[in-house]
Amino acid sequence: MSFEGHEWEKIVKIIVISLFCLLLACTMGHQADSEAIYRVNCGSLEPYVDRAGLIWTADQSMLHDTSKWGAVGGSIIRRDNLPALDSVRPEVYRTERYIMEQYRFPVAPGYYMLRLHFAETFPPNNGPGLRQFGVSVNGRLAIDTVDPFRDAGGFSRSCVYEIRGVRPRKGLILLGFHSDSGKHEINGIEVLRQRQSPYTVSLVSDPHEVNTDSLSEPEVTKDEVSHEK
């Protein structure tokens, strides 16, 4: 069986259109399953667009207006001299907020998924067990022990916890942090509205990795040692 040139063009066009429709259907399905309400680059003073085109808003503190979202307490820091191993959103892991009490997010009634982004980027904490803390949602312990180095599999590597089926309490999602040593931190927070879902907590392996053989260990600055313990 042979085809003329114009027939091949028709076949190729049909294949391209079919693939485009399939991709569009998958994208629409994903968007229908979850909708981003907040996407926060914790510790950042500026908004950020990652390499996937997602917009991360700058961090902000909770002041007197309780109708707005924000962090309660804590300090922020940025580390430019560190390797950021996440290839899609490296800027999220260059900044962090630490020793905060909680984040407060006003939301409408419904079901939500939280995606909590962590990375150990404080040079003295170059091993497991050196930073451990718990995370609660609306007063309920959600994650007993977050250890960013252990959970991500190394220094300056990213990990993500997903908490699904979260329902607001009095119009708020309260994200709390607890540690005896005061070493808790977070790099990014996503609050996504989703369909009705059971309550689950899972550690998500980040699919974006790079070869670390060429990365050297970062230097410790005096400012960092004095500002974060």
SEDOPA-383328 format. One record per residue: residue in one letter; chain; x, y, z of N, C-alpha, C, O in turn. Coordinates in steps of 0.001 Angstrom, whole numbers, plus 524288, in hexadecimal, padded with zeros to 5 digits. Example, Ala and Ser with C-alpha at 12.3 -4.5 7.8 and 13.67 -1.06 7.14 Angstrom:
2
  residuo  cadena    npx    npy    npz   capx   capy   capz    cpx    cpy    cpz    opx    opy    opz
        A       A  83386  7E9C6  81E78  8300C  7EE6C  81E78  83390  7F31C  81E78  8379C  7F309  82111
        S       A  83232  7F736  81BA8  83566  7FBDC  81BE4  83264  8001E  81EBE  83461  80472  81F67
***
This chain:
229
  residuo  cadena    npx    npy    npz   capx   capy   capz    cpx    cpy    cpz    opx    opy    opz
        M       A  80355  7FB5F  80000  80000  80000  80000  8037D  804D9  80000  8071C  80545  80323
        S       A  80263  8086A  7FC88  8057B  80D31  7FC32  801EA  811E9  7FCB9  7FD45  811A4  7FB84
        F       A  80429  81647  7FE90  80132  81B0B  7FF63  803C8  81F71  7FC5E  8088E  81FCA  7FBEC
        E       A  80063  822CB  7FA4E  8024C  8277E  7F7C5  803FC  82B68  7FBFA  802C7  82AC6  80096
        G       A  806CD  82F77  7FA48  808CD  83355  7FDFA  8048E  835DB  8012F  80521  83677  805EB
        H       A  80036  8375D  7FEA2  7FC17  83A11  8017F  7F963  8366E  80551  7F768  83834  80953
        E       A  7F943  8314A  80425  7F6D9  82D92  807B8  7FA20  82CFD  80CAB  7F80A  82C84  810F9
        W       A  7FF5C  82D08  80BFA  802C6  82CD6  8108B  801FA  831AA  813F4  80200  83150  818C0
        E       A  80144  8362A  81171  8005C  83AEF  81469  7FB6B  83A8D  817AB  7FB54  83C57  81C21
        K       A  7F74C  8383E  81581  7F268  8378F  8185E  7F32B  833FD  81D0F  7F134  8350D  82151
        I       A  7F612  82FB2  81C39  7F6F4  82BF1  82078  7F9F9  82E7E  824E5  7F89E  82DE4  82978
        V       A  7FE20  83161  8237E  80145  83403  82777  7FDFE  83805  82A68  7FE71  8388D  82F2A
        K       A  7FAAF  83AD5  82786  7F76A  83ECE  829FA  7F39A  83C4F  82DCC  7F2B4  83E63  8320A
        I       A  7F15D  837E1  82C52  7EDB0  83521  82FC5  7F06F  83352  834C3  7EE49  833BB  8390B
        I       A  7F539  8314E  83423  7F82D  82F7D  838B3  7F960  83403  83C5D  7F8C2  8338D  8411C
        V       A  7FB1A  8386D  83A20  7FC6A  83CFE  83D53  7F7A7  83EFC  8403C  7F7FD  84031  844E0
        I       A  7F335  83F58  83D90  7EE66  84130  84013  7ECB2  83D79  84465  7EAF2  83F30  84888
        S       A  7ED34  83867  84372  7EBAB  83481  84755  7EF03  834FB  84C39  7ED06  834C6  85099
        L       A  7F41E  8359D  84B73  7F7A0  8362C  84FEF  7F67B  83B2C  852F6  7F69B  83B38  857C4
        F       A  7F55C  83F60  8501D  7F415  84450  852AD  7EF21  843CA  855F1  7EEED  845BA  85A56
        C       A  7EB2C  84139  853DD  7E643  84076  856B5  7E717  83D22  85B95  7E4D6  83E29  85FB4
        L       A  7EA5C  8391F  85B09  7EB89  835C6  85F87  7EE4C  838DA  863C8  7ECFB  8385B  86861
        L       A  7F227  83C0F  86247  7F4F3  83F48  86604  7F14E  84333  8689C  7F1A7  84412  86D54
        L       A  7EDCE  84594  86590  7EA18  84959  867A6  7E66E  846C7  86B8B  7E536  8490A  86F9B
        A       A  7E4AC  8420D  86A50  7E11D  83F42  86DD0  7E3C0  83DFF  872F5  7E162  83E7A  8771D
        C       A  7E8B0  83C5E  872AD  7EB9A  83B22  87775  7EC5F  83FFD  87AC7  7EBD2  83FD3  87F8D
        T       A  7EDA8  84459  87833  7EE83  84938  87B00  7E984  84B1D  87D9B  7E99F  84CCA  8821C
        M       A  7E526  84ADC  87AD2  7E02C  84C8A  87D02  7DE8F  84911  88181  7DC57  84AEA  8855A
        G       A  7DFA8  8440A  88108  7DE60  84077  88543  7E176  841AE  88A1A  7DF60  8417E  88E6F
        H       A  7E66B  842EF  88970  7E9B8  84446  88DE9  7E7E7  84958  8906D  7E7CA  849C8  89537
        Q       A  7E67C  84D27  88D40  7E4B4  8521B  88F51  7DF8C  8517D  8922B  7DE9B  8541F  89615
        A       A  7DC2B  84DFF  89038  7D72A  84D24  892C7  7D7DE  84A78  89808  7D4C2  84B44  89B9D
        D       A  7DBF5  8474C  89880  7DCDF  84460  89D51  7DF04  847DE  8A19C  7DDE2  846EF  8A630
        S       A  7E212  84BDC  8A050  7E444  84F50  8A446  7E4FD  854C4  8A211  7E67D  85572  89D8D
        E       A  7E3E2  858AD  8A55A  7E453  85E28  8A3CE  7E789  86100  8A7E5  7E648  860CC  8AC88
        A       A  7EBA1  863A0  8A63C  7EF13  8664D  8A9E6  7EC6D  86B32  8AC0B  7EAD0  86EA0  8A915
        I       A  7EC00  86B78  8B137  7E9EC  8701A  8B3D6  7EE69  87385  8B5C3  7EE4E  8784C  8B536
        Y       A  7F25A  870FD  8B807  7F717  873AB  8B9B0  7FBCC  8707B  8B7E6  7FBBC  86BAC  8B800
        R       A  7FFD6  8733C  8B645  804DA  870BE  8B508  80912  87492  8B6EB  80A2B  8787F  8B45E
        V       A  80B67  8735A  8BB6E  80EBA  8770C  8BE36  8146A  87562  8BE02  815B9  870F1  8BF4E
        N       A  817CB  878F8  8BC61  81D70  87828  8BC96  81F50  87A37  8C1DE  82090  87ED4  8C268
        C       A  81F80  876C2  8C5C0  82082  8785F  8CB22  825F1  87ADD  8CBA6  829CE  878D0  8C9A7
        G       A  82623  87F3D  8CE51  82B05  88202  8CF20  82C7F  885B0  8CABC  8305F  8887F  8CB2F
        S       A  82986  885C0  8C682  82AD0  88917  8C20B  8281F  88E5E  8C280  823B5  88EC0  8C460
        L       A  82AD4  89266  8C0C7  828A7  897A8  8C0C6  8263A  89918  8BB8B  823DD  89D3F  8BB05
        E       A  826CE  895AE  8B7AD  824D4  896C7  8B271  821E8  89211  8B048  8232D  88DA1  8B1A1
        P       A  81E00  892F6  8ACF0  81B68  88E8D  8AA5B  81F1B  88BD9  8A694  82316  88E0D  8A506
        Y       A  81DC8  88721  8A522  82151  883E1  8A202  81E20  88088  89E4D  81A23  87E52  89FD2
        V       A  81FE0  88029  8996F  81D84  87CA9  8959D  8215A  8783D  8949D  825B1  87928  892C2
        D       A  81FC6  8736C  895D6  82361  86F10  8952D  82393  86D4F  88F7D  820DB  86F76  88C29
        R       A  826C9  8696A  88E6A  827AD  867C6  88901  82318  864C9  886B0  8230C  863A6  88204
        A       A  81F3E  86383  889ED  81A6F  8612B  887F4  8163D  86541  886FA  811E7  863FC  88556
        G       A  81795  86A41  88803  813E8  86E7C  8871D  81055  86F9D  88BB6  80CBF  872C7  88B3A
        L       A  8113B  86D10  89039  80DFE  86DEA  894D3  80FE7  872BF  897C1  8149A  8739E  89849
        I       A  80C31  875DF  899A5  80D70  87AB7  89C56  80D6A  879CA  8A23C  8098F  877F1  8A470
        W       A  811C9  87B1A  8A4BC  81251  87ABC  8AA66  8124E  88045  8AC96  81575  88389  8AAFF
        T       A  80EC5  8814F  8B038  80E75  88688  8B26E  812A5  88746  8B693  8148B  8837D  8B8DB
        A       A  81412  88C29  8B787  817D4  88D5C  8BBA6  81580  88C2A  8C0F9  810BE  88C31  8C1A6
        D       A  818DE  88B20  8C4B6  81730  889FA  8CA09  81530  88EF7  8CCA0  8167F  89348  8CAF7
        Q       A  81206  88E57  8D0AE  8104E  892D7  8D3AD  80EF1  8911F  8D934  80D5C  88CAF  8DA29
        S       A  80F9F  894D5  8DCD1  80E6A  893C8  8E249  808CA  89530  8E377  80682  898AA  8E10E
        M       A  806A0  8926E  8E732  80153  89378  8E8FD  80185  89812  8ECBE  803F9  897BE  8F0DD
        L       A  7FEF8  89C54  8EB5A  7FF06  8A0EB  8EEBD  7F9BA  8A166  8F181  7F7F5  89DA4  8F3ED
        H       A  7F743  8A5CC  8F132  7F269  8A69E  8F417  7ED93  8A4F9  8F0FC  7E97B  8A3F7  8F34D
        D       A  7EDF8  8A4AF  8EBDA  7E97A  8A353  8E893  7E904  89D63  8E832  7EBBF  89AE9  8E51B
        T       A  7E593  89B23  8EB53  7E4FD  8956E  8EB77  7E217  89346  8E6B8  7E19A  88E86  8E620
        S       A  7E029  896C0  8E355  7DD74  894EE  8DEA1  7E14A  8935E  8DA5E  7DFBF  89107  8D676
        K       A  7E652  894A6  8DB16  7EA49  8936D  8D735  7ED9B  88ED4  8D905  7EDCA  88D9B  8DDAA
        W       A  7F037  88C4E  8D553  7F3A0  887EF  8D6AA  7F8F1  88A01  8D86B  7FA5A  88E79  8D756
        G       A  7FBD1  886B3  8DB1C  80112  88843  8DC97  80356  884C3  8E0CA  800B1  8815A  8E2EA
        A       A  80859  885B0  8E1F2  80B29  882C9  8E5EE  80AB9  8859A  8EB24  80AB2  88A68  8EB64
        V       A  80A63  88287  8EF45  80A5A  884B1  8F48A  80FC6  883E1  8F6D5  81141  87F84  8F832
        G       A  812BD  8882E  8F73E  817FA  887ED  8F961  81BEA  885B9  8F583  81AB9  884CF  8F0F1
        G       A  8209E  884E8  8F77A  824BE  88293  8F456  82845  88687  8F1B7  8274A  88B3C  8F1D2
        S       A  82C65  88480  8EF5B  83034  8879B  8EC7C  830E4  88547  8E711  82F7C  880C6  8E623
        I       A  8330C  8885A  8E37F  833DD  88678  8DE2F  8399D  886F0  8DCC3  83C76  88A1E  8DEFA
        I       A  83B48  883BE  8D90B  840B0  883EC  8D73F  840F3  881F4  8D1AB  83DBF  87ECA  8CFFC
        R       A  844D0  883E3  8CEDA  845D7  8822E  8C97D  84B8B  8807E  8C91D  84F02  8830B  8CB42
        R       A  84C7B  87C2C  8C660  851CC  87A29  8C5BF  85300  87993  8BFF1  85144  875E0  8BD68
        D       A  855FD  87D47  8BDE6  8574E  87D29  8B85A  85C05  879C1  8B72A  85CD6  87845  8B2AA
        N       A  85F1F  8787E  8BB17  863F8  875AB  8BA18  86352  86FC0  8BA8C  86729  86CE9  8BB18
        L       A  85E6F  86DE6  8BA51  85D6F  86854  8BAE6  85B84  865F7  8B5D5  858DE  8689B  8B2CF
        P       A  85CC7  86112  8B4D3  85A77  85E5C  8B058  854C2  85D41  8B16A  8536F  85B43  8B596
        A       A  85158  85E81  8ADBD  84BC9  85D32  8AE32  84AB5  858D0  8AA5A  84AC3  859A6  8A59E
        L       A  849BF  8543B  8AC53  849AC  84FA8  8A8EC  8447E  84EDF  8A617  84429  84B9B  8A293
        D       A  8407C  851C6  8A78A  83B88  85143  8A4C6  83BE8  85455  89FAF  83CD2  8590D  89FBF
        S       A  83B35  851AD  89B54  83C1E  85421  8963F  8378B  8575D  89453  83828  85A61  890A2
        V       A  832F7  856D5  896B6  82E52  8599F  894ED  82D5F  85E8F  89825  82BD2  8628E  895F7
        R       A  82E41  85E5F  89D38  82D1C  862CE  8A0A7  8319E  863CF  8A470  830BE  863CB  8A92B
        P       A  83654  864AA  8A295  83AD7  8653A  8A616  83A64  869C1  8A9E2  83C4D  86969  8AE48
        E       A  837DD  86E0C  8A83D  8377A  87297  8ABA0  8343E  87189  8B081  83504  87413  8B483
        V       A  830A6  86DD6  8B033  82D75  86C8C  8B4C8  830E6  86A96  8B93D  82FCB  86B97  8BDCF
        Y       A  83512  867CA  8B7E2  83858  86560  8BBE7  83D0D  868B9  8BD6C  8401A  86731  8C0D0
        R       A  83DAA  86D3D  8BAF8  841D0  870D3  8BC8C  8400F  8744C  8C114  84353  876AB  8C3B1
        T       A  83B11  8749E  8C203  83903  877D9  8C648  835EC  87476  8CA09  833FD  8704E  8C897
        E       A  8357B  87645  8CEDB  8325B  87368  8D2B6  83076  8771C  8D6EC  832AF  87B4C  8D7BB
        R       A  82C58  87585  8D994  82ABE  877FF  8DE79  82BA3  873FE  8E2C3  82A70  86F62  8E218
        Y       A  82DC1  875C2  8E734  82EE5  87221  8EB6C  82D34  87460  8F0AB  82C51  87913  8F12B
        I       A  82CC4  870FD  8F48D  82AF5  87203  8F9EC  825DE  8751B  8FA14  82513  8783A  8FDA6
        M       A  82264  8744B  8F643  81D44  876BE  8F65E  81995  87352  8F9A5  81A9A  86EB6  8FA8C
        E       A  8155E  875AD  8FB59  8116F  872CB  8FE55  80DBC  86FEE  8FAB0  80CA5  86B4F  8FB77
        Q       A  80BCB  872A3  8F6BA  8080C  87047  8F317  80765  873B1  8EE4B  80942  8781F  8EE18
        Y       A  804AF  87182  8EA67  80293  87469  8E5F5  7FCA2  87408  8E63E  7FA75  86FFF  8E7B4
        R       A  7FA0F  87854  8E4D0  7F455  8787B  8E4C5  7F281  879B0  8DF36  7F451  87D67  8DCC1
        F       A  7EEDE  87678  8DD47  7ECD0  87727  8D7F8  7E6DB  8774B  8D81A  7E46A  87345  8D914
        P       A  7E46F  87BD9  8D725  7DEBB  87C0D  8D699  7DD06  87945  8D195  7DF33  87A41  8CD68
        V       A  7D92C  875D4  8D1FB  7D73F  872EA  8CD76  7D15E  87242  8CDD8  7CF0F  872E0  8D204
        A       A  7CF03  87101  8C977  7C96D  86FDA  8C948  7C883  86A3A  8CB13  7CC36  86728  8CB34
        P       A  7C3BD  868CF  8CC72  7C299  86365  8CDE6  7C401  85FA4  8C977  7C39A  86105  8C4E0
        G       A  7C5A0  85AFA  8CAD7  7C707  8571B  8C6DF  7CB69  8539F  8C8B5  7CC96  85353  8CD5C
        Y       A  7CDD4  850F6  8C4F5  7D230  84D6C  8C605  7D724  84FA3  8C384  7D6FF  851D9  8BF3F
        Y       A  7DB78  84F01  8C63C  7E05D  85144  8C462  7E4E3  84D67  8C4E2  7E4DC  849DE  8C825
        M       A  7E8BA  84E38  8C18B  7EDA0  84B5D  8C1DF  7F1F1  84F47  8C308  7F247  8535C  8C083
        L       A  7F539  84E0D  8C6D2  7F9C5  85139  8C80D  7FE97  84E79  8C5F4  7FF46  849C5  8C6B0
        R       A  801E1  8516C  8C35D  806FA  84F74  8C1A5  80B1F  852B6  8C465  80B9F  85766  8C371
        L       A  80E13  8502C  8C7CD  811F6  852D5  8CB06  81761  8517A  8C90B  818DC  84CE8  8C8D3
        H       A  81A54  8557B  8C798  81F72  854CF  8C52B  823C3  855D3  8C932  823C1  859CB  8CBE9
        F       A  8276E  85223  8C980  82BC1  8529A  8CD3B  830EC  85154  8CA92  83121  84E56  8C6D0
        A       A  83518  853B1  8CC9F  83A6F  85254  8CB08  83E10  8540D  8CF6A  83D67  85846  8D19E
        E       A  841DF  850CE  8D0AB  845C9  85256  8D48B  84A21  85543  8D1CB  84D26  852F8  8CED6
        T       A  84A71  85A5D  8D2C7  84E5E  85DA4  8D030  851C0  860A2  8D40A  854CD  863FC  8D270
        F       A  85148  85F7E  8D919  8549E  861F2  8DD0D  85980  85E94  8DD93  8592F  85A3C  8DF9F
        P       A  85E0B  8607B  8DBC4  862B2  85D21  8DB3D  8642D  859DB  8DFF8  865BE  8555F  8DF3A
        P       A  863CC  85BCA  8E4D7  86538  8586B  8E93F  861B5  8539A  8E9D8  86344  84FC4  8EC4A
        N       A  85D01  853C8  8E7A2  85969  84F57  8E80C  85A3F  84B85  8E38D  85689  84A09  8E0E0
        N       A  85F0C  849F8  8E2C0  8605F  8469A  8DE50  8602D  840DA  8DFE7  8640C  83E05  8DF92
        G       A  85B81  83F39  8E1A7  85ABB  839CC  8E336  8554E  8391D  8E57C  852D9  83CFA  8E6F4
        P       A  85357  8344F  8E5D3  84E20  83363  8E7FE  84E11  83439  8EDE4  85210  833B0  8F082
        G       A  84984  83586  8EFEA  848D6  8361A  8F584  84A5A  83B58  8F7C1  849AC  83C35  8FC70
        L       A  84C5F  83EE0  8F498  84E28  843EF  8F689  849E4  84815  8F664  84A59  84C1F  8F8F7
        R       A  845C0  8471F  8F366  84129  84A93  8F365  83C57  8470E  8F30B  83B79  8447D  8EF12
        Q       A  83948  846F3  8F725  8348A  843CA  8F73B  8302A  846E0  8F9D3  830FF  8498F  8FDBA
        F       A  82B7D  84673  8F79A  82715  8495F  8F9BF  821F9  846E4  8F7E6  821E8  843C2  8F440
        G       A  81DBF  84858  8FA79  81897  84669  8F90E  8155A  84AA4  8F66D  81665  84F4C  8F703
        V       A  8116B  848F3  8F388  80DE9  84C8B  8F0C9  80847  84B08  8F213  806D9  84672  8F1E0
        S       A  80526  84EE6  8F361  7FF9A  84DF6  8F478  7FC38  8510F  8F0B2  7FDDA  85518  8EEA7
        V       A  7F788  84F25  8EFCE  7F3B5  851D7  8EC8C  7EEB9  8527E  8EFC0  7EC5A  84EA8  8F16B
        N       A  7ED2D  8575A  8F094  7E88A  85894  8F3AD  7E8BC  85606  8F910  7E4CF  8540C  8FB04
        G       A  7ED64  8561B  8FB6E  7EE03  85407  900A9  7EEBB  84E2C  90102  7EF78  84C16  90547
        R       A  7EE86  84B7C  8FCA2  7EF26  845CB  8FC7E  7F493  84480  8FA62  7F61C  8466A  8F63F
        L       A  7F779  8413F  8FD3E  7FCAD  83FCB  8FB76  7FC4D  83CD2  8F64C  7F9CC  838BB  8F5F9
        A       A  7FECF  83EEF  8F24D  7FE9E  83C8B  8ED1F  80399  83985  8EBE7  80361  83537  8E9C3
        I       A  80815  83BC4  8ED42  80D25  83941  8EC58  81018  83953  8F180  81149  83D7D  8F397
        D       A  81141  834BF  8F384  813CA  83462  8F89A  81961  8366D  8F865  81AFD  83970  8FBC8
        T       A  81C5B  834CD  8F46D  821D3  83669  8F41A  82355  83799  8EE7C  823B3  83413  8EB3C
        V       A  82431  83C8E  8ED5F  8268C  83E29  8E86B  82C6B  83EBC  8E954  82E17  84193  8ECD5
        D       A  82F73  83C14  8E638  83521  83CA0  8E646  836B4  83DB6  8E0A2  83761  83A07  8DD9E
        P       A  8374E  842A8  8DF1B  83825  843E6  8D993  83CC2  8410A  8D71F  83C68  83F56  8D2A3
        F       A  84112  8407D  8D9F8  84596  83DB5  8D7D4  84440  837FA  8D6DA  84541  835E7  8D2A1
        R       A  84203  8357A  8DABB  8409E  82FF0  8DA39  83C6A  82F18  8D614  83CE8  82BA7  8D2C2
        D       A  83843  83246  8D64A  833CB  8316F  8D2D5  83523  83264  8CD21  83300  82FDB  8C9A6
        A       A  838B7  83618  8CC2D  83A33  83756  8C6C3  83EBB  83409  8C4D5  83FC7  833D4  8C025
        G       A  8416D  83172  8C870  845C8  82E22  8C6DE  84AEA  830F3  8C64E  84E52  82F32  8C366
        G       A  84B92  8355B  8C911  8508F  83811  8C8CA  85017  83DE5  8C99A  84BCF  84000  8CA35
        F       A  8548B  84076  8C999  854CB  8461C  8CA68  85323  84908  8C580  85495  84793  8C126
        S       A  85015  84D2E  8C63E  84E41  85088  8C1FC  84B2D  84D88  8BDDE  84B3A  84EE6  8B942
        R       A  8488A  8497F  8BF8F  844F7  84690  8BC26  83F62  8478E  8BE04  83E6F  84844  8C2AD
        S       A  83BCD  84796  8BA67  8366C  84908  8BBB5  83308  84441  8BCCA  833DB  8400F  8BA97
        C       A  82F36  844FD  8C039  82B37  84106  8C11F  82606  843D1  8C1F4  825E2  84864  8C371
        V       A  821D0  84109  8C0FC  81C99  8434B  8C14A  81904  83F90  8C449  818C1  83AE7  8C322
        Y       A  8164C  841B4  8C81D  81226  83ECE  8CAC8  80CE5  84091  8C89B  80BEC  8453C  8C7F5
        E       A  8098F  83CCF  8C781  80437  83DF3  8C5D0  8006D  83C5E  8CA20  8008B  837F7  8CC0D
        I       A  7FD14  84009  8CB96  7F8FA  83EFE  8CF6B  7F3CC  83FE5  8CCA4  7F26C  84454  8CB62
        R       A  7F0F8  83BB5  8CBB5  7EC15  83BFE  8C8BA  7E754  83BB0  8CC53  7E7A4  839DD  8D0C3
        G       A  7E2F2  83D86  8CA44  7DE08  83D25  8CD2B  7DDAA  840E6  8D1BB  7DADC  83FDA  8D57F
        V       A  7E074  84542  8D177  7E054  84927  8D5AD  7DB67  84C7A  8D52F  7DA1D  84E5A  8D0F3
        R       A  7D8AE  84D2E  8D986  7D407  85083  8D997  7D511  85522  8DD39  7D752  85472  8E16A
        P       A  7D378  859C7  8DBAD  7D487  85E60  8DEE8  7D174  85E54  8E403  7CD63  85BCE  8E479
        R       A  7D380  86129  8E7C9  7D0D4  861D4  8ECCD  7CFB4  8679B  8ED78  7D34A  86ACA  8EDCF
        K       A  7CABC  868EF  8EDA7  7C912  86E6A  8EE0F  7CB70  871BF  8E9BE  7CD21  87628  8EAA6
        G       A  7CB87  86F8D  8E4FF  7CD62  87272  8E078  7D33C  872E8  8DFFB  7D529  875FF  8DCD8
        L       A  7D62A  86FD3  8E316  7DBDB  8702D  8E302  7DE5F  86ACB  8E29C  7DC49  866E7  8E485
        I       A  7E2E5  86AB0  8E016  7E67C  86649  8E089  7EB2C  86843  8E39E  7EDE7  86BD8  8E1EE
        L       A  7EC13  865E4  8E827  7F05F  8676A  8EB95  7F4A2  86347  8EB33  7F3CB  85EB3  8EC6A
        L       A  7F925  864F8  8E985  7FDA0  86180  8E8E8  80185  862BA  8ED3A  80409  866D3  8ED2B
        G       A  80204  85F20  8F103  80550  86018  8F588  80A60  85D04  8F55C  80ABF  85907  8F2B3
        F       A  80E4C  85EE6  8F83C  81378  85C72  8F853  8153B  85BE0  8FDFE  81477  85F65  9012D
        H       A  8179B  85761  8FF36  818EF  8562C  9049A  81E4A  8538E  904D6  81F45  84FB9  9021A
        S       A  821B7  855A5  90818  826C4  85320  9090D  828EB  854F6  90E3B  82870  8598E  90F93
        D       A  82B48  8516F  91127  82D8F  852D1  91631  8324C  85665  91589  83366  859B2  918DA
        S       A  8350C  855AB  91136  839DA  858A3  91059  83901  85DB3  90D57  83CA6  860C9  90CC1
        G       A  8343F  85E9B  90B6D  83331  86355  9086D  835CA  86367  9031F  83745  8678F  90134
        K       A  8365F  85ED6  900B4  83924  85E84  8FBB6  83584  85DC5  8F707  8375F  85C84  8F2C5
        H       A  83078  85E7F  8F7B2  82CE2  85D85  8F365  82D68  861B2  8EF22  82E97  8663A  8F037
        E       A  82C82  8600F  8EA56  82CE9  86389  8E5C7  8296C  86175  8E179  827C4  85CF1  8E198
        I       A  82852  864C5  8DDAE  82573  86315  8D907  8270D  86685  8D475  8282C  86B26  8D520
        N       A  82727  86436  8CFCD  828E7  86705  8CB1C  8246A  8689B  8C785  824B5  86CA7  8C4EF
        G       A  82055  86585  8C757  81BF7  866CE  8C3E5  816F2  8643A  8C5BD  8170A  86004  8C80E
        I       A  81295  866C9  8C4B3  80D75  864B8  8C631  809BC  86563  8C19B  8095A  8699C  8BF57
        E       A  80700  8612E  8C043  802CA  86175  8BC70  7FDB2  85FC3  8BF0F  7FD7D  85BB6  8C1A3
        V       A  7F9A8  862DF  8BE5F  7F46A  86189  8C037  7F104  860F9  8BB67  7EFFB  864CB  8B8AD
        L       A  7EF49  85C39  8BA5A  7EC54  85B1F  8B59E  7E6F2  85905  8B6FC  7E670  85566  8BA1D
        R       A  7E2FB  85B49  8B4A7  7DDAE  85943  8B566  7DD19  85455  8B225  7DEE1  8541D  8ADAF
        Q       A  7DA99  85061  8B462  7DA08  84B69  8B1A6  7D491  84930  8B278  7D17A  84B3A  8B589
        R       A  7D378  84502  8AFB1  7CE90  84242  8B06E  7CE8A  83FA1  8B5BF  7D29D  83F11  8B83B
        Q       A  7C9E2  83E02  8B77D  7C97F  83B5C  8BC89  7CD50  836CD  8BCB8  7CD86  8339B  8B921
        S       A  7D04C  8368A  8C0EA  7D483  832BA  8C13D  7D541  8310B  8C6DE  7D47C  83435  8CA68
        P       A  7D6BC  82C22  8C7D6  7D7FF  82A83  8CD2C  7DCF5  82D2E  8CF0D  7E029  82EEB  8CBEA
        Y       A  7DD8E  82D7A  8D422  7E21F  83008  8D671  7E6CB  82C59  8D626  7E6B7  82816  8D85F
        T       A  7EADC  82E0A  8D362  7EF9E  82AE3  8D2E4  7F45E  82E79  8D32C  7F417  83315  8D1D5
        V       A  7F8B5  82C43  8D4EE  7FDB5  82F14  8D51E  801CE  82BA2  8D293  80246  82709  8D3E8
        S       A  804CC  82DD0  8CEEA  808C3  82AB2  8CC3B  80D75  82E0D  8CADB  80D00  832B7  8C9C6
        L       A  81206  82B80  8CAEE  816D9  82E02  8C932  81780  82CDB  8C36F  817CA  82852  8C1DC
        V       A  817BC  830FC  8C041  817F9  83068  8BA98  81DA1  830C5  8B8D1  8204D  83493  8BA0E
        S       A  81F77  82CF4  8B5FD  824BB  82D34  8B3D0  824CF  8313D  8AF73  821B3  830F7  8ABCA
        D       A  8285F  834F9  8AFDC  828AF  83907  8ABD6  82B09  836B2  8A6DD  82F4D  8347B  8A711
        P       A  82864  83723  8A275  82A4D  834B3  89DA2  82E9B  837C3  89AEC  830F2  835CF  89734
        H       A  82FB3  83C84  89CB1  83376  83FDB  899F8  838C5  83F88  89CA3  839A0  8420D  8A0A5
        E       A  83C45  83C82  89A7D  84166  83BBB  89CC8  845A1  83D05  898D2  844B8  83CCA  8941B
        V       A  84A47  83E63  89AC0  84EB7  83F52  89752  85358  83C3E  8995B  8534A  83A4F  89DC2
        N       A  8574F  83BD1  89627  85C15  83929  897B9  85EF6  83C8B  89BB3  8603C  8410C  89A97
        T       A  86001  83A5F  8A05D  86272  83D68  8A489  8685A  83CC1  8A4BB  86ADE  83EFA  8A82C
        D       A  86AA4  839C6  8A125  8703C  838B8  8A161  8737E  83DB1  8A0FA  877B5  83E0F  8A343
        S       A  8717C  8418C  89E06  8748E  84649  89D08  87389  84A94  8A0FF  875C1  84ED3  8A092
        L       A  8702C  84989  8A4E6  86ECB  84D8B  8A8A6  87278  84D5B  8AD50  8735A  84933  8AF90
        S       A  87499  851D5  8AEC1  8780B  85216  8B341  874F8  853B4  8B811  870DB  85628  8B7A5
        E       A  876FF  85250  8BCAB  87458  853B5  8C17B  874C7  8598B  8C25B  87908  85BBA  8C1D9
        P       A  87068  85C2E  8C3B0  8706C  861D9  8C447  87355  8638B  8C92C  87408  86086  8CCDA
        E       A  87503  86879  8C91D  877AF  86AA5  8CD9A  873BD  86CB7  8D18D  86F6E  86E4D  8D021
        V       A  87540  86CB0  8D67B  871F7  86ECE  8DA9A  87386  87474  8DB8D  8781E  875AC  8DC4D
        T       A  86FA2  877E2  8DB81  870C7  87D5F  8DC89  86FDA  87E9D  8E24D  86CBE  87C01  8E4E2
        K       A  87280  88288  8E449  871E0  88411  8E9BD  86C4D  885CA  8EAD7  86A30  884B4  8EF06
        D       A  869E7  88880  8E70E  86495  88A5C  8E7D8  860D4  885D4  8E8A1  85D5F  88613  8EBF6
        E       A  86180  881B0  8E591  85DF5  87D47  8E603  85E8F  87A8D  8EB3C  85AAA  87917  8EDA7
        V       A  86359  879D7  8ED02  86432  8772A  8F1FA  861D9  87A4A  8F679  85FDA  8780A  8FA39
        S       A  86215  87F6D  8F61A  8600D  882B5  8FA54  85A27  88355  8FA1A  857AD  88439  8FE21
        H       A  857D7  882E3  8F573  8523E  883CA  8F4F4  84F08  87ED6  8F573  84A91  87F17  8F737
        E       A  85114  87A6E  8F3FF  84DFB  875A5  8F44E  85106  8716D  8F71C  855A5  87097  8F614
        K       A  84E6C  86ED2  8FA9A  850D3  86AA3  8FD9C  84E80  8656D  8FBFF  85001  8615D  8FE16
***
